[in-house]
Amino acid sequence: MNVLLPTDFSENAKNAISYAIDFFESRECNFYVLHVNRIEGMVAGVEPYMPTEEVIEAVYTKPSRTKLRQLLKEISANNRPNKKHRFYALTDNDFFLESIRKYVDEKKIETIVMGTKGASGLREYIIGSNTGDVITKVKCTTLVVPEHAKYSRLKEIAFPSDFNLSYDINILQPLTEILKNFESKLRIVHIHKRDTQLNTEQNNNKELLNDYFEEFNLTFHFLTNKKVEDAIQCFVESRAVDMIVMVAKNLNYFQNILFHTKVEKITYHTDIPFLVLHE
């Protein structure tokens, strides 16, 4: 298993790395810890300025390597030794997304694990722009770990769906593996407005999901609420959900849950990891 761990050396990035180590505890893993010196920062200013390679090496690359070495030491000191896990430090000077895409390709990454900060003010988007970009623009399964999320064995997994899309079996594979490894219960959650019924296509897609996950502890939950995010919040609180899984293809649906700006009542953003599945 090849896992990419982007870091900006912040506490929530470190928390995401800890979560990943526990989450993949029983898997053979190559963890690639990546720090990107963002080129956006280098060229900011009135005059377009591209520093020379020597300057980049001295000002950006060398300090990053030093910090990454320090981080790997910290990881090793703070976590139980695991013979199945190997760590590699990567540093890059590039646009953030370009760098992520490059390493996903080059290192055959199967999962990206990223930290995110809960919003401090109501105006902010909940997921930091980097994480939001990765989820929506990089075709790779991404595990988003909020700043207060602590790993615990996944007993309950919520899978919100509007049943408008049929999913390719391959997309759902990472979820299937989790259900097998953790013996988790899968809760498929559908939020609808009062007095609406599923149409024929939605019913067919619901049946497909039922057939696909039949061997697991699967239940369907129909919630009535105008707002998807409020319904998810109620559900997460009432069921002690350990992870929320979503399919990136279903982006319109998923925007409400992840990217809305009003956060007064939404605590699941700060405590519960999201797994976003890509084709």
Buried (B, 14 or more C-beta within 10 A) or exposed (E): BBBBBBBBEEEBBBBBBBBBBBBBBEEEBBBBBBBBBBBEEBEEEEEEEEBEEEEBEEBBBEEBBEBBEEBBEEBEEEBEEBEEBEBBBBBBBBEBBEBBBBBBEEBEBBBBBBBBBBBEEEEBBBBBEBBBBBBBEBEBBBBBBBBBBEBEEBBBBBBBBBBEBEBEEEBBEBBBEBBEBBEBBBBBBBBBEEEEEBEEEBEEBBEBBEEBBEEBBBEBBEBEBEBBBBBBBBBBEEBEBBBBBBBBBBBEBBEBBBBBEEBEEBBBBBBBBBBBBBE
